[in-house]
């Protein structure tokens, strides 16, 4: 067996061409956009419905409404309660999930191709006709409130809340609000408020369905038409969620936690919106700055200076604005050194 010297650089791997899949794009008569990506090498089909119902549509008074609504899609649909709906999906070997970020809500499903039509019918009923019963509403409200309670004393969560509020200015600027919402917002939501939000935001025109798997364009169109073709309604184009109010001034905010063994450092810089032409170049640049284990931030603060187990950065592009964040949990006695290094690198 040959053991190479660590200082000897291995030979470069052969360059391989990469051709990303190009989706077939079409639109149903009701305005729903459909993207089909052909993947004949797997027996599964994945579906994702993207709707403009992210947390930036919330206000301070209704904070958490977007996540609450998406979570209710898993609590029964099409006349079935939560247990019957889950058992119907399990019987087909299908997975169903929901996600929410600041601009979008996503309902997703994955299933074997041979069960696609039946499973997609369940998927469509969850999106179009969720049950919204009192039992499901009570369970989701309790679960979300408990999740928020567990974050109250988390330094990373606290740093994000303080930094985003300061970065975006007034608390009414909706990109400053946490996707999870606030406890007051979650507890104050009624089932009628969640139902009304669904009726307003979950509509075909303005939404996009993505289908990936071994199905033809004709199959994709027939599937979408059969289960979503008579879905109606138009989503009002959301207004801007507010621009950053940092004003070009560097500020240092301190949140005192007596006795803490670590300090959480969080640096927030202006970024770009999703549609900005600079987004892709900045995404690549961030890989060198703090996007991976071998990036500059981690190499300096962890490997050379030993002040943290990890320091990373990430670009956060939104529909109307964006930011760059960099964070590390560092030894308390080395807070000053770590902060200086973070600012010098960024």
C-alpha positions in Angstrom: 0.0 0.0 0.0 1.3 3.4 -0.9 1.1 6.2 1.7 1.5 9.7 0.3 3.3 12.5 2.2 0.6 15.0 3.4 2.6 17.8 1.8 2.4 16.2 -1.6 -0.5 17.5 -3.6 -2.6 14.8 -5.2 -3.2 14.8 -9.0 -6.1 16.9 -10.2 -9.2 15.0 -11.0 -10.4 14.9 -14.6 -12.7 17.7 -15.5 -16.2 16.5 -16.3 -18.8 18.4 -18.1 -21.9 19.2 -16.2 -25.2 19.8 -18.0 -28.0 20.8 -15.5 -31.5 19.5 -16.3 -33.6 21.9 -18.2 -37.3 21.9 -17.1 -40.2 21.8 -19.4 -42.4 24.7 -18.4 -46.1 25.2 -19.1 -49.1 26.8 -17.5 -52.6 25.6 -16.8 -55.6 27.7 -17.7 -56.2 28.6 -14.1 -52.7 30.3 -14.0 -50.8 27.6 -12.2 -47.2 27.3 -13.5 -45.9 23.8 -13.9 -42.2 22.8 -14.2 -41.4 19.2 -15.2 -37.9 17.8 -14.8 -37.3 14.4 -16.4 -35.4 11.9 -14.2 -35.8 8.5 -15.7 -33.1 7.0 -13.5 -35.2 6.8 -10.4 -38.6 5.1 -9.7 -39.8 8.0 -7.5 -41.6 11.2 -8.4 -41.2 14.3 -6.3 -43.7 17.1 -6.3 -43.4 20.6 -4.7 -46.0 23.3 -4.8 -44.5 26.8 -4.1 -47.0 29.5 -3.1 -46.3 33.2 -2.2 -47.3 32.7 1.5 -44.0 33.2 3.4 -43.6 34.9 6.8 -43.0 38.3 5.1 -46.8 38.3 4.6 -47.2 38.4 8.4 -47.4 41.4 10.6 -46.2 41.8 14.2 -49.7 41.1 15.4 -50.0 37.9 13.3 -46.4 36.8 13.5 -46.3 33.0 12.8 -49.4 32.9 10.7 -47.7 31.6 7.6 -46.0 28.8 9.4 -49.2 28.0 11.3 -51.1 27.7 8.1 -48.6 25.5 6.3 -48.4 23.2 9.3 -52.2 22.8 9.2 -52.0 21.2 5.8 -50.7 18.0 7.5 -53.7 17.9 9.9 -56.2 16.3 7.6 -57.8 17.1 4.3 -60.5 16.0 1.8 -62.9 15.0 4.6 -60.2 12.9 6.4 -58.9 13.8 9.9 -55.2 13.9 10.6 -54.9 10.2 11.5 -56.9 9.0 8.4 -54.9 11.4 6.2 -51.5 10.1 7.5 -52.6 6.5 7.2 -53.7 7.1 3.6 -50.3 8.5 2.8 -48.5 5.7 4.7 -50.5 3.1 2.8 -49.0 4.4 -0.5 -45.5 4.8 0.9 -45.7 8.6 0.3 -44.1 11.3 2.3 -45.7 14.7 2.7 -44.2 17.8 4.2 -44.4 21.6 4.4 -41.8 24.3 4.7 -41.9 28.1 5.1 -39.3 30.8 4.6 -39.7 34.5 4.5 -41.0 34.7 0.9 -42.5 31.3 0.2 -44.5 28.4 1.6 -43.9 24.9 0.1 -45.9 21.7 0.2 -43.9 18.7 -0.9 -44.5 15.0 -1.6 -42.5 12.0 -2.8 -43.9 8.6 -3.8 -43.2 5.7 -6.1 -44.3 6.3 -9.7 -46.9 3.5 -9.6 -48.8 5.2 -6.7 -48.4 8.7 -8.1 -52.0 9.4 -9.2 -53.6 8.4 -5.9 -50.9 10.1 -3.7 -51.1 13.3 -5.8 -54.8 13.4 -5.2 -54.1 13.4 -1.4 -51.4 16.0 -1.9 -53.8 18.2 -3.9 -56.6 17.9 -1.3 -54.2 19.0 1.4 -53.2 22.1 -0.5 -56.8 23.0 -1.7 -59.0 21.7 1.1 -57.2 21.3 4.4 -59.5 20.3 7.3 -58.8 23.2 9.6 -60.7 21.6 12.5 -60.4 22.8 16.1 -58.4 19.6 17.2 -55.7 20.1 14.5 -55.5 23.9 15.2 -55.1 23.2 19.0 -52.3 20.7 18.4 -50.4 22.9 16.0 -50.7 25.9 18.2 -49.4 24.0 21.2 -46.5 22.5 19.2 -45.4 25.8 17.7 -45.7 27.7 21.0 -43.6 25.0 22.7 -41.0 25.2 19.9 -40.7 29.0 20.4 -40.4 28.6 24.2 -37.5 26.3 23.8 -35.6 29.0 21.8 -36.1 31.8 24.3 -32.8 31.1 26.1 -30.8 30.1 23.0 -28.0 32.6 22.4 -28.0 32.1 18.7 -31.7 32.7 18.4 -31.5 35.8 20.6 -28.7 37.2 18.5 -30.6 36.7 15.3 -33.7 38.4 16.7 -31.8 41.4 17.9 -29.6 41.7 14.8 -32.4 41.5 12.3 -34.6 44.0 14.2 -31.7 46.4 14.2 -30.7 45.8 10.6 -34.2 46.2 9.2 -35.2 49.0 11.5 -38.8 49.2 12.7 -40.3 45.9 14.0 -43.1 46.3 11.5 -40.6 45.6 8.7 -41.6 42.1 8.0 -38.2 40.6 7.1 -37.2 41.3 10.7 -39.9 38.9 12.0 -38.8 35.3 12.8 -40.3 32.7 10.5 -41.4 30.8 13.5 -43.3 33.8 14.7 -43.6 35.1 18.3 -45.4 33.4 21.1 -47.9 36.2 21.3 -48.6 36.0 17.6 -49.0 32.2 17.6 -51.2 32.0 20.7 -53.4 34.9 19.4 -54.2 33.2 16.1 -57.7 31.8 15.8 -58.6 28.9 13.5 -60.7 31.4 11.4 -57.7 33.7 10.9 -55.6 30.7 9.7 -58.4 29.6 7.4 -58.8 33.1 6.0 -55.0 33.4 5.3 -55.1 30.1 3.4 -58.1 31.3 1.3 -56.2 34.5 0.5 -52.7 33.1 -0.3 -53.1 29.5 -1.5 -54.2 30.1 -5.1 -53.1 28.7 -8.4 -52.3 31.9 -10.2 -49.0 33.1 -8.7 -48.0 29.6 -7.6 -45.7 27.0 -9.2 -45.8 23.2 -9.2 -42.6 21.3 -9.7 -42.6 17.7 -10.8 -39.4 15.6 -11.0 -39.2 11.9 -12.0 -39.8 9.5 -14.8 -42.9 11.1 -16.3 -43.4 12.7 -19.7 -44.6 16.2 -20.3 -48.0 14.8 -21.3 -48.2 12.8 -18.0 -47.2 15.8 -16.0 -49.8 18.0 -17.7 -52.6 15.4 -17.3 -51.7 14.9 -13.6 -51.8 18.6 -12.8 -55.0 19.1 -14.8 -56.8 16.2 -13.2 -56.1 17.2 -9.6 -55.5 21.0 -9.8 -57.1 22.1 -13.1 -60.3 23.3 -11.5 -58.6 25.0 -8.6 -59.4 28.7 -8.9 -58.2 32.1 -7.5 -55.5 34.6 -7.9 -53.0 35.7 -5.3 -52.6 39.4 -4.9 -49.0 40.4 -5.7 -47.3 41.0 -2.3 -45.9 44.4 -1.6 -42.3 45.1 -0.5 -41.6 43.7 2.9 -39.3 46.7 3.7 -35.8 47.7 2.9 -32.9 47.5 5.4 -32.6 50.5 7.6 -28.9 50.1 8.4 -28.1 53.5 6.8 -24.4 52.5 6.1 -23.5 53.0 9.8 -21.5 50.2 11.6 -23.1 49.5 15.0 -22.1 47.1 17.7 -25.0 45.7 19.8 -24.3 43.9 23.1 -26.8 41.5 24.7 -25.6 40.8 28.3 -25.9 37.2 29.5 -24.1 37.1 32.9 -22.2 33.9 33.5 -22.2 32.7 29.9 -19.3 30.5 29.0 -19.4 31.5 25.3 -20.1 34.6 23.3 -22.2 34.4 20.2 -20.9 36.7 17.5 -23.2 37.6 14.6 -22.2 40.0 11.9 -24.9 41.3 9.6 -24.0 43.1 6.3 -26.2 44.4 3.4 -26.8 41.7 0.8 -28.8 41.6 -2.5 -32.3 40.6 -3.5 -33.0 37.2 -5.2 -33.4 38.8 -8.6 -30.2 40.9 -8.4 -27.6 40.0 -11.1 -24.9 40.0 -8.4 -26.5 37.1 -6.4 -24.7 34.2 -8.1 -21.2 35.9 -8.0 -21.7 36.7 -4.4 -22.8 33.2 -3.6 -19.6 31.9 -5.1 -17.6 34.5 -3.2 -19.2 33.5 0.0 -17.9 30.0 -0.4 -14.4 31.4 0.0 -15.4 33.7 2.8 -17.3 31.4 5.1 -19.5 29.0 3.2 -17.5 25.9 3.9 -15.2 24.2 6.4 -12.1 25.3 4.4 -13.2 28.9 4.0 -11.3 31.9 5.3 -13.4 32.6 8.4 -13.1 29.0 9.7 -9.5 28.7 8.7 -8.6 31.8 10.8 -10.8 31.7 13.8 -10.8 27.9 14.3 -7.6 26.5 12.8 -5.1 29.3 13.3 -6.5 31.2 16.4 -8.5 28.4 18.2 -11.2 30.7 19.4 -14.2 28.7 18.1 -15.3 25.3 16.9 -16.6 26.9 13.7 -17.2 30.2 12.0 -19.4 30.4 8.9 -21.2 32.9 6.7 -24.2 32.7 4.4 -26.0 34.9 1.9 -29.7 35.5 2.5 -31.4 36.8 -0.7 -35.1 37.6 -0.4 -37.7 38.9 -2.9 -37.2 42.6 -2.0 -34.0 42.7 0.0 -31.1 40.6 1.3 -28.3 40.3 3.8 -25.1 38.5 4.5 -24.7 36.9 7.9 -21.5 35.5 9.6 -21.6 33.8 13.0 -19.4 32.0 15.5 -19.7 30.9 19.2 -16.4 31.8 20.8 -14.7 31.5 24.1 -15.8 34.4 26.4 -12.3 35.5 27.3 -11.4 35.7 23.6 -14.4 37.6 22.4 -12.4 40.8 21.5 -9.8 38.9 19.5 -12.5 36.8 17.7 -14.6 39.9 16.9 -11.5 41.7 15.5 -10.6 38.8 13.3 -14.2 38.4 12.1 -14.4 42.1 11.1 -11.0 42.0 9.4 -11.9 39.0 7.2 -15.4 40.1 6.3 
